[in-house]
Amino acid sequence: MASVEFCDDCGEDLSETPCQGHERRTKIDILFEKAVEHVDAQIKQCPVGGTTLKGRFPSDLHGPRQYGDGLKAFVIDLLVGQMVALKRVQGLIRSMIGELLSEASLLKFVLRLHHALEQWEQRATEQLLGSASLHVDETSLRVNRKNCKSVTETSSPAARNSCRRSPPNPAANGAKWPNPTPTASGSD
């Protein structure tokens, strides 16, 4: 309970003043089970100045309903990492916490993460593109019903996204993506 002990305007002691009501803010999070934390703030009126005051909420409770980091991370993993459809994520979250989160709320979780990581991603991309060579995995792609390897291991920025049939050579620098090379066996 966030109590009101003193008047912010005049400093009057409000500890014995009767409470006129409560305002609730709620944070919902998922750990291994649903965790709901309610914080009630007292609302009092100063008998001297007539000012109506509310107790202070914790800084992470900005509005009447908040969602915790565990729930946000789970939603982001489902939407971005697992590529689960938005409606399916909505249904899953509803079955877990008993409340329907709007599509806008779910997408806002992803957008906030994007903004939080934007500068880091830009710096990392610049470092990778500025390096002498770039090595990535050789995961197969299915193109025209054939398994093809996408190989990106070059020493020049112009050739970084090309796909080659043989080890690096100067002629490969002009190749454009996708130009996949079929694997010898046709599968990986």
C-alpha positions as CSV (number, residue, x, y, z in Angstrom):
1,M,0.0,0.0,0.0
2,A,1.4,3.4,-1.0
3,S,0.3,5.6,1.8
4,V,-0.1,9.4,2.0
5,E,1.5,10.6,5.2
6,F,2.0,14.3,4.6
7,C,0.5,17.0,2.4
8,D,2.8,17.9,-0.5
9,D,1.6,21.5,-0.5
10,C,1.6,22.5,3.2
11,G,3.3,19.6,5.0
12,E,0.3,18.8,7.2
13,D,0.5,15.3,8.9
14,L,-2.1,13.1,7.2
15,S,-1.4,9.9,9.0
16,E,-4.7,10.1,11.0
17,T,-6.8,11.6,8.1
18,P,-9.3,9.1,6.8
19,C,-8.7,7.6,3.4
20,Q,-11.2,8.7,0.7
21,G,-10.4,5.9,-1.7
22,H,-7.8,3.9,-3.5
23,E,-6.2,3.8,-6.9
24,R,-4.7,0.6,-8.1
25,R,-1.9,-0.1,-10.6
26,T,-1.2,-3.7,-11.6
27,K,2.0,-5.3,-13.0
28,I,1.6,-8.7,-14.7
29,D,4.6,-10.9,-15.4
30,I,5.4,-14.5,-16.3
31,L,8.1,-16.3,-14.4
32,F,7.3,-20.0,-14.5
33,E,3.8,-19.1,-13.5
34,K,1.6,-16.1,-13.7
35,A,2.7,-13.5,-11.1
36,V,0.4,-10.6,-10.4
37,E,1.5,-7.8,-8.1
38,H,-1.0,-5.1,-7.0
39,V,0.0,-1.9,-5.5
40,D,-2.7,0.3,-4.0
41,A,-2.1,3.9,-3.3
42,Q,-4.1,5.8,-0.7
43,I,-6.0,8.9,-1.8
44,K,-6.5,11.5,0.9
45,Q,-7.7,15.1,1.2
46,C,-5.8,17.5,3.3
47,P,-8.2,18.9,6.0
48,V,-6.2,22.2,6.1
49,G,-5.6,23.1,2.4
50,G,-8.2,20.8,0.8
51,T,-5.6,19.3,-1.6
52,T,-6.3,15.8,-2.7
53,L,-3.2,13.6,-2.7
54,K,-2.3,10.1,-3.7
55,G,0.4,7.8,-2.4
56,R,3.4,7.3,-4.7
57,F,3.5,4.2,-6.9
58,P,6.8,2.4,-7.7
59,S,8.6,3.9,-10.7
60,D,7.9,0.9,-12.9
61,L,4.1,1.3,-12.6
62,H,3.5,4.1,-15.0
63,G,-0.2,3.4,-15.5
64,P,-3.1,1.3,-14.3
65,R,-1.7,-1.9,-15.9
66,Q,1.9,-2.9,-16.7
67,Y,3.4,-6.0,-18.1
68,G,6.6,-7.4,-16.6
69,D,9.9,-8.1,-18.4
70,G,9.3,-11.9,-18.4
71,L,6.0,-11.6,-20.3
72,K,7.5,-9.1,-22.7
73,A,10.5,-11.4,-23.4
74,F,8.2,-14.4,-23.9
75,V,6.1,-12.4,-26.4
76,I,9.1,-11.2,-28.3
77,D,10.6,-14.7,-28.5
78,L,7.3,-16.1,-29.8
79,L,6.9,-13.3,-32.4
80,V,10.5,-12.7,-33.5
81,G,12.4,-15.8,-32.6
82,Q,9.8,-18.5,-33.2
83,M,7.9,-16.5,-35.8
84,V,4.5,-17.4,-34.3
85,A,1.5,-15.6,-35.8
86,L,0.3,-12.6,-33.9
87,K,-3.2,-13.9,-33.3
88,R,-1.8,-17.2,-32.1
89,V,0.5,-15.4,-29.6
90,Q,-2.5,-13.4,-28.4
91,G,-4.4,-16.6,-27.8
92,L,-1.5,-18.2,-26.0
93,I,-1.0,-15.3,-23.7
94,R,-4.7,-15.1,-23.0
95,S,-4.7,-18.8,-22.0
96,M,-1.8,-18.2,-19.7
97,I,-2.8,-15.0,-17.9
98,G,-6.5,-14.9,-18.5
99,E,-6.5,-11.5,-20.3
100,L,-6.4,-10.5,-23.9
101,L,-3.5,-8.3,-24.8
102,S,-4.1,-6.1,-27.9
103,E,-2.1,-6.7,-31.0
104,A,-0.8,-3.1,-30.6
105,S,0.6,-4.0,-27.1
106,L,2.3,-7.1,-28.4
107,L,3.9,-5.2,-31.3
108,K,4.9,-2.3,-29.0
109,F,7.0,-4.8,-27.0
110,V,8.9,-5.6,-30.2
111,L,9.2,-2.0,-31.2
112,R,10.6,-1.0,-27.8
113,L,13.3,-3.7,-28.1
114,H,14.1,-2.5,-31.6
115,H,14.6,1.0,-30.3
116,A,16.7,-0.2,-27.4
117,L,19.0,-2.2,-29.6
118,E,19.1,0.2,-32.6
119,Q,22.4,1.9,-31.9
120,W,24.1,-1.4,-30.9
121,E,22.9,-3.0,-34.1
122,Q,24.2,-0.1,-36.2
123,R,27.6,-0.2,-34.6
124,A,27.8,-4.0,-34.9
125,T,26.8,-3.8,-38.6
126,E,29.4,-1.2,-39.3
127,Q,32.1,-3.3,-37.6
128,L,31.2,-6.4,-39.6
129,L,31.0,-4.5,-42.9
130,G,34.4,-2.8,-42.1
131,S,36.2,-6.1,-41.3
132,A,38.6,-7.6,-43.8
133,S,36.6,-10.8,-44.0
134,L,33.2,-12.0,-42.9
135,H,32.4,-15.6,-42.1
136,V,28.9,-17.0,-41.7
137,D,27.4,-20.5,-41.7
138,E,26.8,-22.4,-44.9
139,T,23.2,-23.3,-44.2
140,S,21.4,-24.7,-47.3
141,L,18.6,-22.8,-49.1
142,R,16.0,-24.5,-51.2
143,V,15.9,-22.7,-54.6
144,N,14.1,-24.1,-57.6
145,R,13.6,-27.5,-55.8
146,K,17.4,-27.9,-55.2
147,N,19.3,-27.5,-52.0
148,C,21.9,-24.8,-52.5
149,K,24.6,-23.5,-50.2
150,S,24.8,-19.8,-49.5
151,V,28.5,-19.1,-48.9
152,T,29.6,-15.7,-47.7
153,E,33.3,-15.5,-46.9
154,T,35.0,-12.7,-48.8
155,S,37.6,-10.0,-48.4
156,S,35.8,-7.3,-50.4
157,P,32.5,-5.5,-49.5
158,A,31.3,-5.9,-53.1
159,A,31.4,-9.7,-53.0
160,R,30.1,-10.3,-49.4
161,N,26.6,-11.5,-50.4
162,S,27.5,-13.5,-53.5
163,C,27.2,-17.3,-53.7
164,R,30.1,-19.2,-55.4
165,R,30.6,-22.6,-56.9
166,S,34.3,-22.7,-56.0
167,P,36.8,-21.0,-53.5
168,P,37.0,-17.2,-53.7
169,N,38.2,-15.7,-56.9
170,P,38.2,-12.2,-58.4
171,A,35.4,-13.1,-60.9
172,A,33.0,-13.9,-58.1
173,N,33.1,-10.3,-56.8
174,G,30.5,-9.2,-59.4
175,A,27.9,-12.0,-58.6
176,K,24.6,-10.9,-57.2
177,W,22.4,-12.5,-54.5
178,P,20.8,-15.1,-54.9
179,N,23.2,-17.0,-57.1
180,P,23.2,-20.3,-55.1
181,T,25.5,-23.2,-55.7
182,P,23.9,-26.7,-55.7
183,T,25.5,-29.0,-53.3
184,A,27.2,-32.1,-54.6
185,S,24.6,-34.5,-53.2
186,G,21.6,-32.3,-53.8
187,S,20.9,-32.2,-50.0
188,D,22.6,-31.3,-46.8
